[in-house]
């Protein structure tokens, strides 16, 4: 929550350098958090589920789900950060759309991948994890595309930032787009 508040403040003050640094730091922290989550998930998933149940089948399925979500869960962290960037620039409608679309994708993919519908193999609990990761990855991609617009909306333009390097936060309407222009 602090990242998007600080980013909003920087943009309001037309402090492009601080806005860029805030976006860069937020994305770095999201990726670092993912790495901690992935390593932790890989290391403690099996012992955790083994301690929770005496059923080897349930423990194995829990481990499979947790391992898939932990290892391939980078989309969750980056989607959350992209949503904070969008919210700080006033585009909360895009975060809502990405979350709703991700939930709909998960609802559709769950039975397909769990039970093996439409030619997909039945994957059980692993299929549920794959459906979840796929839906979250789609949400991440949609928020990244929304923050990556530099000419037709609000966002962060990658690799072409002016001030501190990697990112430029753009706040504009399609007719007048420039770094941190008041909308």
C-alpha positions as CSV (number, residue, x, y, z in Angstrom):
1,X,0.0,0.0,0.0
2,X,2.8,2.4,0.8
3,X,4.3,2.1,-2.7
4,X,1.2,3.3,-4.5
5,X,0.7,6.2,-2.0
6,X,4.3,7.4,-2.5
7,X,4.0,7.0,-6.2
8,X,0.8,9.1,-6.3
9,X,2.5,11.7,-4.2
10,X,5.5,11.9,-6.5
11,X,3.3,12.2,-9.5
12,X,1.2,14.9,-7.9
13,X,4.4,16.8,-7.1
14,X,5.6,16.2,-10.7
15,X,8.7,14.6,-9.3
16,X,9.5,12.2,-12.2
17,X,12.8,11.0,-10.8
18,X,11.2,9.9,-7.5
19,X,8.2,8.4,-9.3
20,X,10.6,6.3,-11.5
21,X,12.6,5.2,-8.5
22,X,9.4,4.2,-6.6
23,X,8.2,2.1,-9.5
24,X,11.6,0.5,-10.0
25,X,11.9,-0.3,-6.3
26,X,8.4,-1.7,-6.2
27,X,9.0,-4.1,-9.0
28,X,12.4,-5.1,-7.6
29,X,10.7,-5.8,-4.2
30,X,7.9,-7.8,-5.9
31,X,10.5,-10.0,-7.7
32,X,12.5,-10.4,-4.5
33,X,9.4,-11.3,-2.6
34,X,8.6,-13.9,-5.2
35,X,12.0,-15.5,-4.9
36,X,11.6,-15.8,-1.1
37,X,8.1,-17.3,-1.7
38,X,9.3,-19.7,-4.3
39,X,12.3,-21.0,-2.3
40,X,10.2,-21.2,0.9
41,X,7.5,-23.1,-1.0
42,X,9.9,-25.5,-2.5
43,X,11.6,-26.2,0.9
44,X,8.7,-26.5,3.3
45,X,5.8,-27.7,1.2
46,X,6.4,-31.4,1.7
47,X,7.2,-31.2,5.4
48,X,4.2,-28.9,6.0
49,X,1.7,-31.2,4.3
50,X,3.2,-34.3,5.9
51,X,2.7,-32.8,9.3
52,X,-0.9,-31.8,8.6
53,X,-2.3,-35.2,7.6
54,X,-1.6,-38.9,7.9
55,X,-2.8,-39.6,4.4
56,X,0.1,-39.9,2.0
57,X,-2.2,-39.1,-1.0
58,X,-3.5,-35.8,0.5
59,X,0.0,-34.8,1.5
60,X,1.3,-35.5,-2.0
61,X,-1.5,-33.6,-3.7
62,X,-1.0,-30.7,-1.3
63,X,2.7,-30.7,-2.1
64,X,2.0,-30.7,-5.8
65,X,-0.3,-27.8,-5.6
66,X,1.9,-25.8,-3.4
67,X,5.0,-26.5,-5.4
68,X,3.4,-25.5,-8.7
69,X,1.9,-22.3,-7.2
70,X,5.2,-21.4,-5.4
71,X,7.5,-22.0,-8.3
72,X,5.4,-20.5,-11.0
73,X,3.7,-17.8,-8.9
74,X,5.8,-14.8,-10.1
75,X,2.7,-13.5,-11.9
76,X,0.9,-13.0,-8.6
77,X,3.6,-10.7,-7.2
78,X,4.1,-8.7,-10.5
79,X,0.3,-8.4,-11.0
80,X,-0.1,-7.0,-7.5
81,X,2.7,-4.5,-8.1
82,X,1.3,-3.5,-11.5
83,X,-2.1,-3.0,-9.9
84,X,-0.5,-0.6,-7.3
85,X,1.1,1.4,-10.1
86,X,-2.2,1.6,-12.0
87,X,-4.1,2.6,-8.8
88,X,-1.5,5.3,-8.1
89,X,-2.2,6.8,-11.5
90,X,-5.9,6.6,-11.1
91,X,-6.7,3.7,-13.3
92,X,-8.3,1.4,-10.7
93,X,-10.8,0.2,-13.3
94,X,-8.1,-1.7,-15.1
95,X,-7.1,-3.5,-12.0
96,X,-10.7,-4.6,-11.4
97,X,-11.0,-5.8,-15.0
98,X,-7.8,-7.8,-14.8
99,X,-8.9,-9.4,-11.5
100,X,-12.3,-10.3,-12.9
101,X,-10.9,-11.7,-16.1
102,X,-8.3,-13.7,-14.1
103,X,-11.1,-15.1,-11.9
104,X,-13.2,-16.0,-14.9
105,X,-10.3,-17.8,-16.6
106,X,-9.6,-19.7,-13.4
107,X,-13.3,-20.7,-13.1
108,X,-13.3,-22.0,-16.7
109,X,-9.9,-23.7,-16.6
110,X,-10.4,-25.5,-13.2
111,X,-12.9,-28.1,-14.3
112,X,-11.1,-28.5,-17.7
113,X,-7.7,-29.2,-16.1
114,X,-8.9,-31.1,-13.0
115,X,-11.3,-33.5,-14.8
116,X,-9.7,-33.6,-18.2
117,X,-12.4,-32.0,-20.4
118,X,-12.2,-31.1,-24.1
119,X,-9.2,-33.3,-24.7
120,X,-7.1,-32.2,-21.8
121,X,-5.7,-34.9,-19.6
122,X,-7.2,-35.1,-16.1
123,X,-4.6,-33.6,-13.8
124,X,-6.5,-33.5,-10.5
125,X,-5.1,-31.1,-7.9
126,X,-2.1,-30.3,-10.1
127,X,-4.6,-29.2,-12.8
128,X,-6.1,-26.8,-10.3
129,X,-2.7,-25.3,-9.5
130,X,-1.9,-25.0,-13.2
131,X,-5.3,-23.3,-13.8
132,X,-4.6,-20.9,-11.0
133,X,-1.1,-20.0,-12.2
134,X,-2.4,-19.6,-15.8
135,X,-5.2,-17.2,-14.6
136,X,-2.8,-15.2,-12.5
137,X,-0.3,-15.0,-15.3
138,X,-2.9,-13.7,-17.6
139,X,-3.8,-11.1,-15.0
140,X,-0.2,-10.1,-14.7
141,X,0.1,-9.8,-18.4
142,X,-2.9,-7.6,-18.7
143,X,-1.8,-5.3,-15.9
144,X,1.7,-5.2,-17.4
145,X,0.3,-4.2,-20.8
146,X,-1.8,-1.5,-19.1
147,X,1.1,-0.1,-17.2
148,X,3.3,-0.4,-20.3
149,X,1.3,2.0,-22.4
150,X,3.2,5.1,-23.1
151,X,1.1,6.8,-25.7
152,X,-2.5,5.8,-25.0
153,X,-3.0,5.6,-21.3
154,X,-1.5,5.6,-17.9
155,X,1.4,3.4,-17.2
156,X,5.1,2.6,-17.0
157,X,7.0,2.5,-20.2
158,X,9.7,-0.1,-19.9
159,X,13.4,0.3,-20.8
160,X,13.0,3.9,-22.0
161,X,12.7,5.8,-18.8
162,X,14.3,9.2,-18.5
163,X,15.2,9.9,-14.9
164,X,16.5,7.0,-13.0
165,X,16.8,4.5,-15.7
166,X,14.4,1.7,-16.3
167,X,10.9,3.1,-16.0
168,X,8.9,6.2,-16.7
169,X,5.5,6.6,-15.1
170,X,3.2,8.1,-17.6
171,X,0.0,9.9,-16.5
172,X,-2.0,11.1,-19.4
173,X,-4.9,11.0,-21.7
174,X,-4.4,9.7,-25.3
175,X,-4.4,13.2,-26.7
176,X,-1.6,14.6,-24.5
177,X,0.9,12.0,-23.2
178,X,4.1,13.0,-21.5
179,X,5.9,11.9,-18.4
180,X,3.8,12.9,-15.3
181,X,1.6,15.3,-17.2
182,X,-1.5,16.3,-15.2
183,X,-4.6,14.6,-16.4
